């Protein structure tokens, strides 16, 4: 009579435990596949030194040429130590969710009692194998709840990839823009140096006043300070990119960047197309929906367990010296006398309603964040295009006209230099506008599929 229960318990436990590792591996691979769908890169868990060495070799190959923005994203997601830690933490949470769907192990109890009386020794031996029938009956519900948790984890992995990719793009844009600004500051400083030297020599021969020379010297001094600040900004932005990519000191030394940011696209993205896909593609919306489904499942489970949360059955065999063995079974069930489970049912209902309202709020916030990100993107595009198509060409036309007047000896060299100085501010603002556009582009991409990124 005891054997069928024991066989059911053992087989159920083995069935639940045997697929645990496969469930964890499948969960991670599904999360990686979703991340690849969103960002085109697939992170890999690197367990051994061989795998880490292989990843390092791939990064070293990418560092042989100026690093593109796509390569920066690839390194951040597939190589960075901080992102590897995030993946392993997700794997640990997946194992925890898998564990929650397992049956508890059967309990084997052995009791040996000795009774001594009048020189006689009597032995009592009790054996009992017990398991929770309640856990077996609720196993399908627990497995469904664990599947919902795994779904949330898969979406979480993809969201982490989107977040890391967006931050890597922005770090790359800042680093390239800062380097570009530093190179331009060097050109300005070189021109200012030549202007100051010319003013000094012209004052020496009496063709320049002290005031005029002082103005040229002040411009040179400002250019030196601007160059120092630009170099420091470039160094800071570069180190931010290095940290984001997880490069060591030797790799950081070999990191090179393109000379300038990419050109603006021919046309901006269409807002109507983006708005239609925002709610379906946003990972936080999908995660909120998965949480709502999970809590609904758990609420149904709580309605059952709040009344009776345990039912155990055990087969027994007791032996005593000089007596036939006793066999039988034991049933154990808590009685809902003091705790009727109303508090747990109320808690589950409140948690579900909170998730329901939170899901609606996440959807509203997602559409708002997409609109905000697109507004910033479109404004940045219009400003960058304005500098590219209007301000910079206009300044160039003015410079060409001033140069013609200088060649015709209608103006002097310092009028030519003064006009060149006026172009400096426009060029710097054009670089900043182009940087702001690509930062806004990265933020928009993240807002469409994952966690919105701030601009700074």
Beta strands, then each sheet from edge to edge (+ up, - down):
strand 1: 107-117
strand 2: 120-132
strand 3: 311-320
strand 4: 326-333
sheet 1: 1+ 2- 3+ 4-
end
